[in-house]
Amino acid sequence: MKKIILGGLAAILVVAIGAGLYFKREIDRARFAATLFNGSEQYENFNRLADLYPVSTMKASEVPFDFPDGETAPLPTSFIYKGETVDTETFLAETDTSAVFVIKDGKVRTERYMLTGGRDVNWLSMSVAKSFISAAVGIAVEEGHITSIEEPITKYAPSLAGSAYDGVRIKDILQMSSGAAWNEDYSDPESDINRFGRIMALGGSFNEFAATLKPEKEPGTYNHYNSTDTQVLGMLLVNATGRTIADYMEEKLWKPLGMESDAYWLIDSEGMEMAFGGLNATARDYAKLGELYRLGGNWNGEQIVPAGWVTASVTPDAPHLLPETKAAQDQFFPVGYGYQWWIPASTEGEYSAIGVYNQFIFVNPTKGTVIVKLSANSDYATSLDESAYREMETMEFFRAINAALN
């Protein structure tokens, strides 16, 4: 009897410890989500999201690709922004930079890690993930899983019938022109993005949330940044391919590019990936998407993403998507838009994947460069002043890097 009692107590203890670990993770997850955009330091969180959230995994390639080394190039000591000289080291520190990785003509010129960053450290991409989703959609179109982006999204995601996405072209969603009503003010606790974010904190269904949005504008007429548009593209991928995003992307993109590290997608309570910003990967592996696009979708002789898709993705093809139009609407961030890629006004064909807290994959095809910057800018979105965002300033930093490279 004594053995039975002791055994029972041991079993209860194991269950209690397990429950304690489970609830600690839930508490840590909620605490992290609650500290976003309020000025809290995040560099000790963005490198360990897989410890806080359930994730799906994309395995590293069995034949990892290692960028060859080129001549080491120091970062410029300063750069000019709005007529003022900005000290580079101060800028990197103020934006809580964890990684700066620069390649030119496929060769590594600069590789720096700070704070909790490192070559083997996965970092939360935020909306840089959107550009990966776009690439996967392009592959799915090429493979015939999606017949045409001129089709309505509800052909592939019928659960969106009756929502803002009912009958909306896939192309309009790719171009953030769905017409859905959306408020992406990170400082407003009742904004749509923060309501969406509460799913990150407390659990729930990303897909069900998407179906709650209401129409506001005529689709295809106005570019309005909306993270749910990308989540809907994730639904499209899953329903069209019959596979999870992680599973499909691992086969079609991750392993063919020779990614050297496992990567993680944050998932919701139903196992759906957070398509709009939940990818966690290393700086070197993020750079491979930029290099793939710089090379027109071709990687070591294999066409991974259709060349036409790459061109269309980084080419605003309607008046409401042009940088000039965006400048008239928003002088704060006057950057055009393609298929989940940002296109600044440029004579050198620049384009960029951008995520909040200052995550970037910046491509200059004329100079042959790809620059990755990973950050945890604790001041990000703490006010509506441009100094709390610093995207345009970062682009000038990248241009100074390009100007200094030989």
C-alpha positions in Angstrom: 0.0 0.0 0.0 2.8 2.3 0.9 4.4 1.8 -2.6 1.0 2.5 -4.2 0.7 5.7 -2.3 4.2 6.8 -3.1 3.7 5.9 -6.7 0.5 7.9 -6.8 2.2 10.9 -5.2 5.0 10.6 -7.7 2.5 10.6 -10.6 0.8 13.6 -9.2 4.1 15.4 -8.8 5.0 14.7 -12.5 1.6 16.0 -13.6 2.0 19.1 -11.4 5.4 19.9 -12.7 4.2 19.4 -16.3 1.2 21.7 -15.7 3.5 24.2 -14.1 5.8 24.3 -17.1 2.9 24.5 -19.4 1.3 27.4 -17.6 4.7 29.2 -17.2 5.0 29.1 -21.0 1.5 30.5 -21.4 2.3 33.2 -18.9 5.6 34.0 -20.6 3.9 34.1 -24.0 1.2 36.5 -22.7 3.8 38.7 -21.0 5.8 38.9 -24.2 2.8 39.9 -26.3 1.8 42.5 -23.8 5.1 44.2 -23.9 5.2 44.8 -27.7 5.2 48.4 -28.8 5.4 49.9 -25.3 9.1 50.6 -25.2 10.2 47.4 -23.5 13.5 45.9 -24.6 12.9 42.8 -26.9 16.4 41.7 -27.9 16.3 38.9 -25.3 12.9 37.7 -26.7 13.2 37.9 -30.5 15.9 35.2 -30.5 13.9 32.7 -28.5 10.3 32.7 -29.8 10.3 29.0 -30.2 10.6 28.7 -26.4 7.5 30.8 -25.9 5.2 29.7 -28.7 4.1 26.5 -30.4 5.9 26.3 -33.7 6.2 24.3 -36.9 9.7 23.6 -38.2 11.3 23.8 -41.6 14.4 21.6 -41.5 17.8 22.9 -42.8 19.0 21.6 -46.1 21.1 18.4 -46.1 23.4 20.3 -48.5 23.7 23.8 -46.9 24.8 26.6 -49.1 27.6 28.8 -47.6 28.1 32.2 -49.2 31.8 32.6 -50.2 33.8 35.3 -48.5 34.7 38.5 -50.4 36.9 41.3 -49.3 35.8 42.4 -45.8 34.2 45.9 -46.0 33.7 47.9 -42.8 30.4 49.7 -42.4 30.5 53.4 -43.2 31.2 55.4 -40.0 28.3 57.7 -40.7 25.6 58.4 -43.3 23.3 61.3 -44.2 19.6 61.4 -43.5 17.5 64.5 -44.1 20.6 66.6 -44.4 21.9 65.5 -41.0 24.9 63.3 -40.3 24.0 60.1 -38.5 26.7 58.2 -36.6 26.5 54.5 -37.6 27.4 53.0 -34.2 24.9 55.2 -32.5 22.2 54.3 -35.0 22.9 50.6 -34.6 22.7 50.9 -30.8 19.6 53.0 -30.8 17.8 50.5 -33.0 18.9 47.5 -30.9 20.6 45.9 -34.0 21.4 42.2 -33.6 22.7 41.5 -37.1 24.0 43.3 -40.2 24.9 41.0 -43.1 26.0 42.3 -46.5 26.7 40.4 -49.7 27.8 41.8 -53.0 27.7 39.7 -56.2 27.0 36.7 -53.9 30.1 37.2 -51.7 30.1 38.2 -48.0 31.4 41.7 -47.4 30.1 42.4 -43.9 28.9 40.2 -41.2 28.3 41.7 -37.7 26.3 40.4 -34.8 25.4 42.3 -31.6 23.3 41.9 -28.5 21.7 38.4 -28.7 22.3 37.9 -32.4 24.7 35.4 -34.0 25.3 33.3 -37.1 23.2 30.4 -35.8 20.6 32.5 -34.0 17.0 32.5 -35.3 15.4 35.9 -35.2 11.7 36.8 -35.5 11.2 38.3 -39.0 7.9 40.1 -38.3 6.6 41.2 -41.8 9.7 40.0 -43.7 7.8 36.7 -43.6 5.3 38.3 -46.0 7.8 38.2 -48.8 8.5 34.5 -48.2 4.8 33.8 -48.4 4.6 35.7 -51.7 7.4 33.5 -53.1 5.6 30.4 -52.1 2.4 31.6 -53.7 4.4 32.2 -56.9 5.7 28.6 -56.8 2.2 27.3 -56.2 0.9 29.2 -59.2 3.7 27.7 -61.4 2.9 24.2 -60.2 -0.8 24.6 -61.0 -2.1 24.5 -57.4 -3.5 28.0 -58.0 -4.8 28.5 -61.5 -4.5 32.3 -61.7 -4.1 35.2 -59.3 -6.9 36.8 -61.2 -9.3 34.4 -59.5 -11.2 35.3 -56.3 -9.6 34.1 -53.1 -12.9 32.6 -52.0 -12.5 29.9 -54.7 -9.7 28.5 -52.5 -10.8 29.8 -49.1 -14.6 29.5 -49.1 -14.7 30.2 -45.3 -14.1 33.9 -46.3 -17.4 34.1 -48.0 -19.4 37.1 -46.5 -16.2 38.8 -45.3 -14.2 41.6 -46.7 -12.4 39.1 -48.9 -15.5 37.6 -50.6 -14.8 37.7 -54.3 -11.6 39.7 -54.1 -8.8 38.8 -56.6 -5.8 37.1 -55.2 -3.7 39.7 -57.0 -5.3 42.5 -55.1 -4.5 40.7 -51.8 -0.9 40.2 -52.9 -0.7 44.0 -53.5 -2.3 44.9 -50.1 -5.2 46.3 -52.0 -8.0 44.1 -50.8 -10.2 46.9 -49.7 -10.7 45.4 -46.3 -11.1 47.9 -43.4 -8.0 47.7 -41.2 -6.2 49.7 -38.6 -2.5 48.9 -38.1 -1.7 51.5 -35.4 0.5 49.5 -33.0 0.1 52.2 -30.3 -3.7 51.8 -30.2 -4.6 48.8 -28.0 -8.0 48.5 -29.8 -6.5 48.6 -33.4 -7.1 45.6 -35.6 -3.4 44.6 -35.5 -3.5 44.5 -31.7 -6.8 42.6 -31.7 -5.0 40.2 -34.1 -2.0 40.2 -31.8 -4.1 39.0 -28.8 -4.4 35.7 -30.6 -0.6 35.5 -30.2 -1.0 36.2 -26.5 -4.0 34.2 -25.6 -4.5 31.6 -28.4 -7.3 31.4 -31.0 -7.6 31.0 -34.7 -6.0 33.3 -37.3 -8.3 32.1 -40.0 -11.4 32.8 -38.0 -10.2 36.3 -37.3 -9.7 37.0 -41.0 -13.3 36.2 -41.7 -14.4 39.0 -39.3 -13.0 41.8 -41.4 -15.5 44.1 -43.3 -15.1 45.8 -46.7 -14.2 49.5 -46.8 -12.9 50.3 -50.3 -13.2 49.0 -53.8 -10.6 46.2 -54.2 -7.7 47.0 -56.5 -8.0 50.8 -56.1 -6.1 51.7 -52.9 -3.0 50.3 -51.2 -3.7 49.9 -47.5 -1.2 47.9 -45.5 -3.1 45.0 -43.8 -1.4 42.1 -42.2 -4.6 40.0 -42.5 -4.2 40.1 -46.3 -1.0 38.0 -45.9 -2.7 35.7 -43.4 -5.4 35.1 -46.1 -2.6 34.3 -48.6 -1.5 31.7 -46.1 -5.0 30.2 -46.1 -4.7 30.2 -49.9 -1.5 28.2 -49.8 -2.7 25.7 -47.3 -6.0 25.1 -49.1 -4.6 25.0 -52.6 -1.6 22.7 -51.8 -3.3 20.6 -49.1 -0.1 21.1 -47.0 1.0 23.3 -44.2 3.0 26.4 -45.0 6.0 25.0 -43.3 5.8 21.7 -45.1 5.3 23.2 -48.5 7.9 25.9 -48.1 10.5 23.5 -46.7 10.3 21.4 -49.9 9.9 24.2 -52.4 12.1 27.0 -51.0 14.0 26.2 -47.8 15.9 23.1 -48.9 16.5 24.1 -52.6 18.1 27.3 -51.3 20.5 25.4 -49.1 19.3 27.0 -45.9 21.9 26.2 -43.3 19.6 26.3 -40.2 16.3 25.0 -39.1 13.6 27.7 -39.1 10.4 28.1 -37.2 6.9 29.4 -37.9 4.8 30.5 -34.9 1.4 28.7 -35.1 -2.0 29.3 -33.6 -4.1 27.0 -31.5 -5.2 25.1 -34.6 -1.7 24.6 -36.1 -2.0 27.4 -38.7 1.2 29.4 -39.3 1.3 33.1 -38.5 1.8 33.8 -42.2 2.0 37.6 -41.8 5.0 37.7 -39.5 5.8 34.4 -37.6 8.9 33.2 -39.4 12.1 32.8 -37.3 15.4 32.2 -39.2 19.0 33.3 -39.3 20.4 36.4 -41.0 22.3 34.3 -43.6 19.2 32.3 -44.5 17.1 35.5 -44.8 19.7 36.8 -47.2 19.2 33.8 -49.5 15.7 35.0 -50.4 17.1 38.4 -51.3 19.8 36.8 -53.4 17.3 34.5 -55.0 15.3 37.5 -56.1 18.3 39.4 -57.2 19.1 36.5 -59.5 15.6 36.4 -61.0 14.5 33.4 -59.0 17.3 31.2 -60.3 19.6 29.4 -57.8 22.6 27.4 -59.0 20.9 26.8 -62.4 17.5 25.8 -61.0 14.5 28.1 -61.4 13.1 28.1 -57.8 10.6 31.0 -58.3 9.4 31.8 -61.8 11.3 34.7 -63.2 8.1 36.5 -64.3 6.8 36.2 -60.7 10.0 37.8 -59.3 9.7 40.7 -61.8 6.0 41.3 -61.1 6.6 41.0 -57.3 9.0 44.0 -57.3 7.2 46.1 -59.9 4.3 48.4 -58.9 1.9 47.9 -61.9 -1.0 50.3 -61.0 -1.2 54.0 -60.1 -2.2 53.3 -56.5 0.9 51.2 -55.9 3.6 53.7 -57.1 6.0 55.4 -54.7 4.8 58.8 -56.0 1.2 58.0 -55.1 2.2 56.7 -51.7 4.3 59.8 -51.1 1.2 62.0 -51.7 -0.8 59.8 -49.3 1.8 59.3 -46.6 5.0 61.4 -46.6 6.0 59.5 -43.5 6.6 56.3 -45.5 6.5 57.1 -49.2 7.3 53.6 -50.5 5.5 51.7 -53.3 4.3 48.1 -53.2 4.4 44.9 -55.2 3.6 41.4 -54.3 4.4 41.7 -50.6 7.6 43.6 -51.3 8.2 47.3 -50.7 9.6 49.4 -53.6 11.1 52.8 -52.8 11.6 55.5 -55.3 14.9 54.6 -56.8 17.0 54.8 -60.0 18.7 51.5 -59.1 15.7 49.2 -58.9 15.8 48.8 -55.1 13.2 46.7 -53.2 12.9 45.4 -49.7 11.2 43.0 -47.4 10.4 45.0 -44.2 9.2 44.0 -40.7 8.4 46.0 -37.6 11.1 46.6 -35.1 13.4 47.2 -38.1 13.8 43.8 -39.9 15.0 44.1 -43.5 16.1 42.2 -46.6 17.2 45.1 -48.9 18.1 44.4 -52.5 19.9 46.6 -54.9 20.1 44.7 -58.2 22.1 47.5 -59.9 24.9 47.3 -57.3 24.5 43.5 -56.9 23.9 43.7 -53.2 21.7 42.2 -50.6 21.6 43.6 -47.0 20.0 42.0 -44.0 19.4 44.0 -40.8 17.8 42.3 -37.8 16.8 44.5 -34.9 14.7 44.8 -31.8 14.2 48.6 -31.8 12.5 49.1 -28.5 11.3 52.6 -29.5 9.4 51.2 -32.5 5.8 52.5 -32.8 5.9 54.0 -29.3 4.6 57.2 -30.9 3.4 58.3 -34.3 6.5 60.3 -34.9 8.9 59.2 -37.7 11.7 58.8 -35.2 9.9 55.9 -33.6 10.0 53.9 -36.9 13.2 54.7 -38.7 12.6 52.7 -41.9 13.4 55.5 -44.3 16.5 56.3 -42.2 17.6 52.7 -42.4 17.3 52.8 -46.2 19.7 55.7 -46.3 22.0 53.6 -44.2 21.8 50.8 -46.7 22.5 53.2 -49.6 25.6 54.5 -47.7 26.8 50.9 -47.4 26.3 50.4 -51.2 28.1 53.6 -52.0 31.1 52.5 -49.9 31.4 49.1 -51.5 33.8 48.7 -54.4 
